[in-house]
């Protein structure tokens, strides 16, 4: 077992990535944030502190649409913060929903965005509103701690914990893991909630993370086969539920999933998690912790582009990693048990759970909850935000966010079903959408994301209009294909697991990836580089028509393109770049 | 080499000159001689005119004329300029002259009978210039000196569009007489176009003093030189046509303000300016407004005036045709013979008048009180000259000698059913664009200057467009590598849209040039917050800065902000200096008189 502190003590931090000294010298994530918050001459925080705010759940961004105009006007960029909540398993009460909705209206840009990791993001939160924002959210028993940063992020679980007793059990574990791996520093409470700092208090005590925290972000997800709506193998750690005779026995454990990569750097690649064994239910939290500690002590702290667990696993080898993990655990993992995934989608519309309770899955395109104006070309007059507010007012139960950026209204009293249908109609919360669109994901990208190289959320709906037409021509309007788009290769929209993936290269230009599978178990591979919409359509139109004619019974598009040799299957991350 | 004394026989000098020069040279050491030889060579090379020199060949006896004291109270430097001109003219006529700033005057200065020429400007609502407050209080207070045996004449500078036009001139004129001094000439009140009447007043008063002394003044053979020998050829009367290089609205979308940053080229002009100086812009009136005016007056565009110019051209370039002044209204009341107009102008309606005039323009009066068959000459005689507008310069000559920058708040509002534009701001924003030229000149402001010592800390309070000169200050101190601390208080309506030059302030702060930056945005929260509130929050530090010699500058709105900031400063002196009301007032007054508290308010 390596002691990270002992290891780092002997070397100068100068040899490590800049973020490493930032963390160590931050006084447990305080940095100069107190001063930054008091400085009303700028909407920004100081450059070093922009790294620290991530640990507290928010990113500094600026409105890239107005950046140039403001430069000419001698104004600083229009800085605001993206605030991401920590909502384990995406589950909240309808009361909490109303608070979060109110916060969006008062302190953000009047929208809520369901992320691909089952939580809400707020955009456009100005520094002057930040404390009020966080305080209000906190008063509703939700926080933003560790929603970003080099720590364990929001733990994802199934889209509906109320679907069965098993789902509920899995959700409870997700919440337990989330709580267990939470940073212990009181920095957040002092800086944003006005808590007094207690000298020599428990803040020095960061037993799991130490002052070094993790080398990079760390993500954990759980899934209950045959559903894989959490896209569980894209996580650093995946727990795949093993159910026997209607009883949750334990989990297959996979490590080393992750999407991020960098254009033109083949040393970076997306990776699907590798299953390294099996653990019992009561070992789950411990296994999650110990995997995190192996990563804490072995992850690459010199090169942030090589710091995720997936690279640690490939450096140590899957077997080597398991052996090291078992040293931390003090016991061995069991052997992988059989399971099968059949879908990554959510159940939409009305359905009944195991106990006969009713649930409603609402499709939310790109997860954006807002009221669209009547002249919006794609979502004319859809008032999803107002509609959900109405529903949350009459509904007494949980509302759950999914990794597909949809939401599920759970345990609906039978007598409310008609009312909810009426609200959905009245606020035009749903439009006719094809299965293709239902299975699509886009990240935020422009104008707020600083990493975006191309449009995503603002563009994919338009591109899907074209695809819908092609699918109709080909007679496939009732068939799903998983299409995902991101504005950069960091992979927030999990594009590398899509059947058709688009990753932004420049304004209006994308890399096209093909060959992921429908159930979230195979990566795709780049098919064309840096192409515009015209070329995209020229490439895909004949391919979709050919698929319509040549597919075998039940064969999904991603499997078809591999079978007929349009693209070679990617077995795992290391051969992602191999043609 | 030694030489004998100068005589009228061995030099071109006359006997008197030779004798006086011998007296001077006899007491000089070698260094002084060396300097003098260079000085004379330089003087000769520049044309040989020495401003203070008596004209060659003057034959009057100097002692026949009394000594004159030119006493001035000046805010922006106009009154000071006139006073200097008076001094130069008096010297040219052979008077002995003493130039005295009201900031420096003590009771002792007025002990012996003096022949005073008083030049004073009026600020805001009839207030004295900052540096004259002490003197004003002195002569109006219990300790006022007796002035029996003194003689005086007063010239007031002001702006007739203000209600309290030339109030200070009036008060000084009355008060000096009350204290026993003899008024030797009628007071003259000058409007914004003050140069000609000021010159006439100077000559009249000098002639009167000469007459009283029984002597006649020598006819000065040439005009005295301009107020500053180094002044460029460009002036209000002969402006430089500067090309507009760039203009950008500094406010972002969604702001209710329109503040323009305008960059002008000075290339080839030879114009030089210092931080704190103003740029005079000679504007043109809005052609659409002028056309409407002529239509309402039923006067043809082509009507020729006595001067030979067409009336439309004259109204565009020469006359003030928007702002209402009392003299215009008096004339109009006479022409229209309208009872209501006459009532408004009566002394009893003084308070109502102010409100009545607010937002009204000349065109509104013409519309409401029509005068039939008005001829062009009568109309133009009722108007005053179109004054140039002065803008505090927002750039440093030393940082970029080829350019000058302005920060112009565009005035747009609706009143009496019409959309209004400020004359010059409308001209700058709507009628000219990059590539065009506009007539400009530099208007010096000696009373708004960086400390001579680059290590002296400064505190700058400049909300809104008041921030302009401080941008010049920072550019200057940046360029010079000045090490004094700099502290800016800025305020406006909204942080996101109205933080003028935000990126530059932040950059200077990052570099360490701008030591502190405090901002107040009044409309970003329920309770309005202004610069004076931020000052009070930081009062302890402000007082500490003042105690270590900081200069304190205020620029911007003179209606309310300047007074609020002044009050905040008084309160800070009380709270953090442990001073009582009187001592705090004295503390601030001393700051003003030592020119450590300077204001450029409008």
Boltz contact constraints between the chains, C-beta under 6 A:
constraints:
  - contact:
      token1: [A, 40]
      token2: [B, 519]
      max_distance: 6.0
  - contact:
      token1: [A, 41]
      token2: [B, 517]
      max_distance: 6.0
  - contact:
      token1: [A, 41]
      token2: [B, 519]
      max_distance: 6.0
  - contact:
      token1: [A, 42]
      token2: [B, 506]
      max_distance: 6.0
  - contact:
      token1: [A, 72]
      token2: [B, 248]
      max_distance: 6.0
  - contact:
      token1: [A, 73]
      token2: [B, 250]
      max_distance: 6.0
  - contact:
      token1: [A, 73]
      token2: [B, 252]
      max_distance: 6.0
  - contact:
      token1: [A, 74]
      token2: [B, 501]
      max_distance: 6.0
  - contact:
      token1: [A, 74]
      token2: [B, 503]
      max_distance: 6.0
  - contact:
      token1: [A, 74]
      token2: [B, 504]
      max_distance: 6.0
  - contact:
      token1: [A, 75]
      token2: [B, 252]
      max_distance: 6.0
  - contact:
      token1: [A, 75]
      token2: [B, 502]
      max_distance: 6.0
  - contact:
      token1: [A, 76]
      token2: [B, 502]
      max_distance: 6.0
  - contact:
      token1: [A, 76]
      token2: [B, 503]
      max_distance: 6.0
